[in-house]
Amino acid sequence: MSAITLPHRTEMLTAFASRDASYDGVFVTAVRTTGIFCRPTCTARKPRPENVEFYADAQGALLAGYRPCKRCSPMTPAGQAPEWADLLLRAVEADPAHRWTDTDLRSLDLDPGRVRRWFQRHHGMTFHGYHRARRLGLALGRLNQGEALTQAGFAHGFESDSGFREAFSRLFGEPPGRGRHRNVAFLTRVRTPLGPMIAGATTAGICLLEFADRPMLETQLERVRSRLGCATAPGDHEHLAHLKEELDGYFAGRLERFSVPLVVAGTPFQTAVWRQLGRIPYGSTTDYQAIATAIGKPAARRAVGRANGDNRLAILLPCHRVVGRDGTLTGYGGGLWRKRRLLELESTPTPDAG
C-alpha cells in the first residue's frame, strides 16, 4: 500500500488503551522505554502516552530499531492460529468422526483450559462445541445425500440415535428427520492484513464475509440463516478455498475483480443496492445519492445508506467504495480506518492486476 495515512494520535492512543481490534492492521504501537512494538490489541501493561509512537506497519517499526513483542506477535498475520491450534484443527479435519476428550488433549501436551479459552475467544464456542458442530455439519451433508439417519450419526462419532438426534436438534433447531434436506452454510475464519474475517459458503456460493470483530456479526449470521433457510456449522468448502485464494491476491494488489460466486439474498430494494455496489469500479468511489439514482430511486438516499450498512459481503460487494458527497469517509461496519486502508490499497493497482 502507498500513501498510508495514520489516524490522529489521540485516536490511536484511545484504540491502543482499549485494545480495539478494529485497528489491527491499521497501525502498530512502539514503546520507547522497552524498544518493542505491539499490536493495538496487545494485553501487556499499557505504557505512558509520552513513551509511545506509532507506525503504519511492522516494517516501519523494525526500520526504526524496535523489536516485535513476544506476547502479541505483531509479525504474525492478525487472526493466525498459534501452531498448537493449527495442528489441532488439522487433526480434527484428518479424522472428523473422532470424539476428542480432555485426555486426548493432554496426550498432545495441551492444557484443556487453554484450548477452551482460545476456541471460545476465536470461534465463539469451546473446542468440544466446535468439534461437535463440525461433526453435525458433516452428518447433515450425508443425510442430504440420502444416507440413513443411523448410519450418518454413527459415521460421525455419535454412539446412539438418541444422542445424535438430541445434538442435531440443539444445533439446527429441528430433528434430523425434518432437517434432512436443509441447506448448510459452512463457516470459517479467514486471515487478512486487516484482521480475521468470518466467511460462509453454501453450495451456491459465498453468502457471508464480515470482519470477525464487527458488532453486527451475530445479527448478520441470523439473517443468513433466515434469508437462506439454512443452518450454519464450521467447515470447509470449495467456494471458501476459492475465496481465500482471491482475497490473498486482492490484498497483494494483484486482483481487482472477484470471480468467486456470491449469494445475494435480501429484499428487492437491498438486492438492487448490493448489485449496484458490485458495479463500482476498483479504484473508484461513489456516494449514496448516486447509487439511489442508478437504481431508479433518487429519493431513497437514506434507505440506500441502510442497505449499504446491511451488506453481508464486505469487500466482495465493495461498500467501502461509498463515501460522502463531499468525498469524506462515512461509516463502515468493519471500522472507518479499515475502510481507509481498503481505499488506499485500491488507489495504486499493480499493472498485472486482473
C-alpha positions in Angstrom: 0.0 0.0 0.0 1.2 3.5 -0.7 0.3 6.9 0.7 -0.8 5.4 4.0 -2.4 7.9 6.4 -2.4 7.2 10.1 -5.3 8.1 12.3 -4.9 11.1 14.7 -2.5 10.3 17.5 -5.3 10.8 20.1 -7.5 8.3 18.3 -4.6 5.7 18.2 -3.9 6.2 21.9 -7.5 5.6 22.6 -7.6 2.5 20.4 -4.5 1.1 22.0 -5.7 1.8 25.5 -9.0 0.0 24.8 -7.4 -2.8 22.8 -9.7 -2.1 19.8 -9.4 -5.0 17.4 -10.8 -2.9 14.5 -7.4 -1.1 14.3 -5.5 -4.3 13.9 -3.6 -3.8 10.6 -4.0 -0.1 10.8 -1.0 0.7 13.0 1.5 -0.8 15.4 2.5 0.8 18.7 6.2 1.3 19.5 7.3 1.8 23.1 10.5 3.9 23.6 11.2 2.7 27.1 11.2 -1.0 26.2 12.2 -0.9 22.5 9.4 -3.2 21.4 6.4 -2.7 19.2 2.9 -4.2 19.6 -0.5 -4.7 18.0 -3.3 -2.4 19.1 -4.8 -5.4 20.9 -1.8 -6.3 23.0 -2.7 -7.4 26.5 0.6 -6.2 28.1 0.5 -3.4 30.6 0.0 -0.1 28.8 2.9 2.4 28.7 2.6 6.1 29.4 1.4 8.0 26.3 4.5 10.1 26.1 6.6 7.0 25.6 4.6 5.8 22.7 4.9 6.3 18.9 3.0 4.8 16.1 3.9 3.3 12.7 1.7 2.1 9.9 3.2 -1.4 9.8 5.8 -3.7 11.3 8.3 -2.8 8.7 8.3 0.9 9.8 8.8 -0.1 13.4 11.6 -2.5 12.6 13.4 0.1 10.5 13.1 2.5 13.5 15.0 -0.1 15.6 12.1 -1.7 17.5 11.7 -5.4 18.0 8.4 -7.3 18.0 6.6 -8.0 21.2 6.6 -11.7 22.2 3.2 -11.5 23.8 1.1 -10.3 20.9 3.4 -11.4 18.0 2.9 -8.3 15.7 4.9 -10.0 12.9 2.2 -12.8 12.6 -0.8 -12.0 10.4 -3.8 -11.0 12.6 -6.0 -13.9 13.4 -3.5 -16.6 12.6 -3.9 -19.6 14.8 -0.9 -20.5 17.1 1.0 -23.5 16.0 -0.7 -25.8 18.6 -4.2 -24.7 17.5 -3.3 -25.2 13.8 -2.1 -28.7 14.5 -5.2 -29.5 16.5 -7.5 -28.2 13.7 -5.6 -30.3 11.2 -6.1 -33.3 13.4 -9.8 -32.7 13.6 -10.0 -32.5 9.8 -7.9 -35.6 9.4 -10.5 -37.6 11.4 -13.7 -35.6 12.0 -15.5 -38.5 13.5 -13.1 -39.0 16.3 -14.6 -37.9 19.7 -12.0 -35.8 21.3 -11.7 -35.8 25.1 -9.6 -33.7 27.6 -7.4 -36.8 27.9 -6.6 -36.7 24.2 -5.7 -33.0 24.5 -3.4 -33.7 27.5 -1.7 -36.5 25.4 -0.7 -33.8 23.0 0.7 -31.6 25.9 -2.3 -29.3 25.5 -4.0 -27.8 28.6 -7.8 -28.3 28.1 -8.5 -24.9 29.8 -6.2 -23.1 27.4 -7.7 -24.8 24.4 -11.2 -24.0 25.7 -10.4 -20.3 26.2 -8.8 -19.9 22.8 -11.7 -21.5 20.9 -14.2 -19.5 22.9 -12.4 -16.3 22.0 -11.8 -17.0 18.4 -14.7 -19.3 17.4 -17.4 -18.3 19.9 -17.6 -21.8 21.3 -15.5 -24.3 23.2 -13.3 -26.8 21.3 -15.7 -29.6 22.1 -18.6 -27.5 20.9 -16.6 -26.6 17.7 -15.8 -30.3 17.0 -19.4 -31.4 17.7 -20.8 -28.7 15.4 -18.2 -29.8 12.7 -19.4 -33.5 13.0 -23.0 -32.5 12.8 -22.5 -30.4 9.7 -20.8 -33.3 8.0 -23.6 -35.6 9.1 -26.2 -33.3 7.7 -24.3 -33.4 4.4 -24.6 -37.2 4.4 -28.3 -37.0 5.2 -28.8 -34.6 2.3 -27.2 -37.3 0.1 -29.8 -39.8 1.1 -27.9 -41.7 3.8 -29.9 -43.3 6.6 -30.1 -41.4 9.9 -28.4 -44.1 12.0 -25.6 -44.6 9.5 -24.9 -40.8 9.3 -24.8 -40.5 13.1 -22.5 -43.4 13.7 -20.2 -42.4 10.9 -19.5 -39.1 12.7 -18.9 -40.3 16.2 -22.4 -40.4 17.7 -22.8 -43.6 19.7 -26.7 -43.7 19.7 -29.6 -42.5 17.6 -30.9 -40.5 20.6 -27.6 -38.8 21.2 -27.4 -37.8 17.5 -31.0 -36.6 17.4 -30.5 -34.5 20.6 -27.3 -32.9 19.4 -28.7 -32.3 15.9 -31.9 -30.6 17.3 -29.9 -28.5 19.7 -27.7 -27.1 16.9 -30.1 -26.9 14.0 -33.4 -26.3 15.8 -35.1 -29.3 14.4 -34.7 -33.1 14.4 -32.6 -34.8 11.7 -35.7 -36.3 10.0 -37.1 -32.8 9.2 -33.7 -31.3 8.6 -32.5 -33.9 6.1 -32.8 -31.6 3.1 -31.9 -28.4 4.9 -29.2 -26.2 3.3 -26.0 -25.6 5.2 -23.7 -22.6 5.3 -20.2 -23.7 6.3 -18.3 -21.0 8.2 -14.6 -20.5 8.6 -12.2 -17.8 9.7 -10.1 -16.1 7.0 -6.9 -14.2 7.8 -6.4 -10.8 6.2 -3.9 -8.0 6.7 -6.7 -6.0 8.3 -7.7 -8.7 10.8 -9.6 -12.0 10.7 -12.9 -12.3 8.9 -15.7 -14.8 9.1 -16.7 -16.3 5.7 -19.7 -18.5 5.0 -20.5 -20.6 1.9 -23.3 -22.7 0.6 -23.3 -24.9 -2.5 -24.4 -21.8 -4.4 -21.5 -19.6 -3.4 -20.2 -17.2 -0.7 -23.1 -15.9 1.5 -21.1 -14.1 4.2 -17.9 -12.2 4.6 -17.6 -10.0 7.7 -14.8 -8.8 9.9 -14.8 -11.0 13.0 -15.0 -8.1 15.4 -17.9 -6.4 13.8 -20.6 -5.8 16.4 -23.4 -6.8 14.0 -21.8 -10.2 13.2 -24.3 -12.3 15.1 -27.1 -10.4 13.6 -25.7 -11.0 10.1 -25.4 -14.7 10.9 -29.0 -14.8 11.9 -30.0 -13.1 8.7 -28.1 -15.6 6.7 -30.0 -18.4 8.4 -33.4 -16.8 8.0 -32.9 -15.4 4.4 -31.4 -18.6 3.0 -33.4 -21.0 5.3 -30.2 -22.7 6.2 -28.2 -24.0 9.2 -24.7 -22.8 9.9 -21.8 -25.0 11.0 -18.0 -24.8 11.0 -16.4 -26.4 8.0 -14.6 -26.0 4.7 -16.0 -25.8 1.1 -14.5 -25.3 -2.3 -16.0 -21.8 -2.5 -14.2 -20.9 0.7 -10.9 -22.1 -0.7 -11.6 -20.1 -3.8 -12.4 -17.0 -1.7 -9.2 -17.3 0.4 -7.1 -17.5 -2.8 -8.7 -14.4 -4.3 -8.5 -12.4 -1.1 -4.8 -13.1 -0.9 -4.5 -11.8 -4.5 -6.6 -8.7 -3.7 -4.6 -7.7 -0.6 -1.4 -8.3 -2.5 -2.6 -5.8 -5.2 -2.8 -8.5 -7.9 -6.6 -8.9 -8.1 -9.2 -6.2 -8.9 -12.2 -8.4 -9.7 -13.5 -11.3 -7.7 -14.8 -14.4 -9.6 -16.0 -16.5 -6.6 -19.8 -16.9 -6.9 -21.9 -14.9 -4.5 -25.2 -15.5 -2.8 -27.0 -12.1 -2.6 -30.2 -12.6 -0.6 -32.2 -9.6 0.7 -35.3 -7.6 -0.1 -35.7 -6.5 -3.7 -34.5 -3.0 -2.7 -31.5 -4.3 -0.8 -30.6 -6.6 -3.7 -30.7 -3.7 -6.1 -28.4 -1.7 -3.9 -26.0 -4.5 -3.4 -25.8 -5.4 -7.0 -25.0 -1.7 -7.8 -22.2 -1.9 -5.2 -20.7 -4.7 -7.3 -20.6 -2.3 -10.3 -18.4 0.3 -8.6 -15.0 0.0 -10.4 -11.9 -0.9 -8.5 -10.1 2.3 -7.5 -13.2 4.4 -7.7 -15.7 5.8 -5.2 -19.4 6.9 -5.3 -22.0 8.2 -2.9 -25.4 7.2 -1.6 -27.2 9.6 -3.9 -25.5 8.3 -7.0 -26.5 4.8 -6.1 -30.1 5.8 -5.4 -30.3 7.5 -8.8 -28.6 4.5 -10.5 -31.3 2.0 -9.2 -34.1 4.4 -10.2 -34.9 5.5 -6.6 -33.4 9.0 -6.5 -35.4 10.0 -3.3 -34.1 6.9 -1.4 -30.7 8.1 -0.4 -31.1 7.3 3.3 -32.6 3.8 2.5 -29.6 3.2 0.3 -27.4 4.0 3.3 -29.2 1.5 5.5 -28.9 -1.2 2.8 -25.2 -0.4 2.4 -24.8 -1.0 6.1 -26.6 -4.3 5.9 -24.3 -5.7 3.2 -23.1 -9.1 4.3 -20.4 -9.5 1.7 -17.7 -7.0 2.7 -15.0 -6.3 0.1 -16.7 -8.6 -2.4 -19.6 -6.1 -2.7 -17.4 -3.1 -2.1 -19.5 -0.9 0.3 -16.1 0.6 1.3 -16.2 2.5 -2.0 -19.2 4.5 -0.9 -18.2 7.9 0.6 -19.9 11.2 1.4 -20.9 13.5 -1.5 -18.0 15.8 -0.5 -15.6 12.9 -0.6 -15.3 12.4 3.2 -15.3 8.9 4.6 -18.6 7.8 6.0 -19.3 4.9 8.5 -18.1 1.4 7.8 -19.2 -1.7 9.7 -15.6 -3.0 9.9 -14.3 0.3 11.2 -13.6 3.6 9.4 -9.8 3.0 9.3 -10.2 -0.3 7.6 -12.3 1.5 5.0 -9.4 4.0 4.5 -6.9 1.1 4.2 -9.0 -0.6 1.6 -9.3 2.6 -0.5 -5.6 3.2 -0.1 -4.9 -0.3 -1.3 -7.0 0.2 -4.4 -5.6 3.6 -5.2 -2.4 2.1 -6.8 -3.3 -1.1 -8.7 -0.4 -3.1 -10.0 0.0 -3.4 -13.8 -0.8 -7.1 -13.8 -3.9 -6.9 -11.7 -6.8 -8.7 -13.2 
